[in-house]
Amino acid sequence: MNEELIHRLRAFALDEQILPNEPLAPHTTMRVGGPADVFFLPDSAAQVRRALDAARELGLPALLMGNGSNLIVRDGGVRGLVVCLGERFARVDIDGEELHAQAGATLARVASLAQEAGLAGLEFAGGIPGTLGGGVAMNAGAYGGQLSDVLVEAAVLQDGEEVVLSREALEMGYRVTLPLKRGLPVLWARFRLTRDDPAAILARMKELNARRREKQPLSFPSAGSTFKRPEGHFAGALIEAAGLKGLTVGGAQVSEKHAGFVVNRGGATAKDVLSLIAEVQKRVYDHAGVRLEMEVRVVGEEAR
């Protein structure tokens, strides 16, 4: 069946875009996980649609991902098709005070291009290690800002068609949106920003990045902040209060720098990471009566 999928993809894509049995660990920031049966790198929305149509017609599952910054892939890998919206699908255009970007553009690059153009509003996104598509789907944010503050509209793939949704129709809340709830891939987004001095924007970005380096464990692979912020609490503070800073399972560890992050200290498996997350959830609930909900997405199968 995977051979037939590869044959169909070759009808509209280059061989270099189609990678059978591709290890997924290098494509995630946590650096764990098994292979994808078929890994596909589209260069247009049309290719995304055709690839997903091919998988559906063959009865194969399909997963869309960006740069894997908020993703844990289990050790057995992912069956069927994985469509990676990356550098081949990352065009950014600026027209006046509006910025249009495809889903594969990194948030860091989008923020940098906005700064160079003298457009403010995306400074907070400069240090978020994700792509635009995943960022919109999660309503990514940091340091008091989030994408919904400046987003005008975004296009999603719904029932095989490109559908443009306004910010209101996207139902963007804290780390949740309509596309995330319904599993609708984000193809592109348009933002309305404000004019400002490029030097002043850059200074704000450097300040935020310095704060990020000071507080976050950027020297080890991770999937970013592991848990959502519980109402009335901070996940990192709850984990630290339960005495879990530095807790280790295999190569996975609760960061000694910021307890809200689970990091890969070297050689961790997805099983290590997920076992540690489950233990943290159990102990925090036992200690404080608060249930921590994962912010990261988990996909794939257990190793056999």
N, C-alpha and C positions, 0 to 999 in steps of 0.2 A: 504493500500500500504506500509506503514512503517512497519507493521507487517511482510509482505513478505520480505522486505529488511533485517530486523533483522534475519529472518529465513535463508536467504542466507548468511549473515555474519557469522552466527553460524556454517556454513558448513566448515569454515576454520579458525575461530578465537574463542578465549575463551570468556565466558560471561563477564569477567571483562574488556574486551576490548570494549564492546558494551554498551553504556549508552543512553537509551531512555530519551527524554525530559530533557537533561542535561543543566542546566543554564550555559550560556557562559560568564557572567560577571566575575566569578572567573578565567576564562581562558584567560582574557585579562588584560593588564597592566592599562587600563583606568578604569576597574572595572564597566563597564556598559553593558547592553544588555540583551535580552531575551534568551530563550532556543533554543537549537538545537533539531529538531525532533529526529535525531539519531546521536550520537557522537561516533566516532570510533577511537581507538588508535592502529594503525598497528605496527607490529614489523619487517616488511620486505618490500622491494619494491614489492614483489609478492603480499602481502596483500593489498598494496595500489592499485595496478592494479586491483585486483579482486573486491575490494570494489567499485571502480569507475565504473568498468564494470557492477556490479550488479545494481548500481543506474541508469546508462544509460539504461540498458535493461528494467528497470521498469519505465522509463520516469521521474525520479526524479532528481532535481538539486543536485549538489555536490559542496562543498567548501573545499579547503585545507587551513589549517592554521598551524602556529607554536605555539609560546607561546603568540600570540596575542599582541605583543608589538607595532605594527604599524596598529592596527585594531580597528575600532569602530563598534560594533554590535548594530543595531537599537533595540528598546525596544520590538518589536514584535518577535524577534528571527529569526532563520534561518530555512527555510523549507528543507525537504529532508535530505541529508547526510552531516555531517561535519567530515572530516578526519583530525585528529590532529597529526602532525608529532612531537612527543615529546620524552620523555625519553626512550621509548621502541625502538626508531629508531634513536639512537644517538651515534653509535660507532665511535671512533676516532682511527686511526692507523697512526703511524709515521715510515717511512722507509728512513733512511738517512736524506736528507734535504727536503723530501716531506712529506706532511701531507694530509691524506685522511679522510674525515668526512662525516657521514650521515646527512641528512637534519635536523633531530631533535636535534642535538647537539647545545647547546647554544654557541653563539660567545664568551662569557666570558670563558666558559670551553675550547673551542678550543684554545683561546689565552693563557690561563693558561698552558695547556699541551704543547704548543709550547715553552713557556718560560722555563718550567721545562726541556725540551729536549735541551735547548740551541739554539733555532731557532728563529730568529728575522724576523719581517715583519708584525706581526699581533698585535703589541702593541696597536694600535689605537682601535682595536676591543674589548679590554678587558672590556670596560664599556658600550658597546652597548647592550641593553636589548632585544636582538632578537635571533632567531635560525639561523643556517647556511642557511637553505633553503630560508627563507625570506630574509636573508641578501644578498645572491647571487642574488636573483630575483630583489632586490632593488639596488644592488651594494652599499651596506651600507658602510659608511665611517664616519670618524671624525678626527679632528685635522690634516688635510692635507693628510690623508691616506684613501684608499678605497680598497675593496676586489679585484678589477680588477688589482691592482698593483702587486699582488702575485698569483693570480689564474691561473692555467694551463688549466683546463677543468672542466666541470660539466656535470652530467647526468640529463636529463629531461624526463618527461613522455609525449610522443607525439603519438597520435592515438593509445593508448594502449600499446606502445612499449617504452622500455628504450633506449634513444638516447644520445650518448655522444657528446658534443659540445666543441670545443676549445674556448679559451677566445675570439678570433676574431669572431667566429661564434655566440657567445652569445651577441655580439653588446652591450657591457657594456658602458653606458654613465653615466651622472650625475643622479642618482636615477632612472635610466631606463635601461632595458635590453630587449633582445628578449623574454625571458621567461615571463617577466612581461607584455609586450605588447600583447603577444599571449596567455597568461593564461596557460603556460606550467609549471607544478609542478617541482621543482628542487628536485632530489632524493639524490644526493651526489656531493661533489666537491673535487678537488685535488689542493693543493697549493705547490709552490716551494719557500722555505724560505732560509735564509742565516744563517750560523753559527755565534754565538756570545756568550759572557759570560752570563750565566743565571742571574747572579747578576746585570749585566748592563741592561739586558732586563727588569728585574723586577723593577729596579729603574725608567726606562722610563715609565713603566706601572703605577707605583705609582704616578709619576708626572702628567700624563694625568688624572688619576682618581681624584687626588686632584683638578686639574683645573675644572673637571666636577662637583665635589661636590660644588665648590665655586660658579659656575655660573648657574648650573641647579637646578630646583626645585625637587630634588629627594625625598623629604619628602611627596609628594602627588602623588597619582596615575595619570598617564598621558599616552599618546600614543607616547611619545617622541616629537621631534620637529614637530609641527603641520603643518607648511607650507614649501614648497620648497623655496630655495633661489632665489628670482627674479633676473634676469640678471641686474648687476650693482647696486644691493641693498642687504640689509640684512633684512629679514622679521621682526625679533625682533625690529630692529631700526625703521622701518616704523610703526609698531604697537605702539611702545612707543611714537614716534613723533606725532601720532594721538591722544595721550592722553588716550590710552586704557588699560594701565597696571592696573590690579585689576578689570577690568570690569567683572561683574558677571551676569549669567543667571541661576537661580536655584542654584544647587550645583556646577556648572561649573564656572571656573574663568580663566581669562587671568593672568598667573602667575605674582605675584608681584616681583619675583626674576629674571625672564627672560621672556620677553613679547612674545617670539616665541613659548611658551608652553601654551596650554590650559590644566588645571589640574582639577581633581575632588576633591573639598574641602570637600566632604562628602555628600553622598546621591544624587549625580547627576544622572540624567537619560541621555540616549543617546540623547533624544530630547533637553535637556539643552545644551549638548556639541555641537550639530550640529547647534542649534539656535545661540549660542555664536560665533561659527566659521563664520557663515553667516554674522552676524553683524560686526565682525572684517573685513571681506572681503569688505563689503559695505563701512564702514567708512574709511578704508585705501584707497580705490579707490577714494572716495570723497575728501580725504585730499591730496593724492599724485599722483593720476592718475595711480596707479600700481595695477594690479589684482593679488592677492595672490592665488596661487594654492595649494590645500591641498597635503601634503606629506602622510598623513594617508589614509588608505583604509576604505571605508564604505560599510557594507554589511547588509543584512537582511531586515526585514519588519517593518513598523511602528506598534506601538501597536494599537490594535483595541479598 
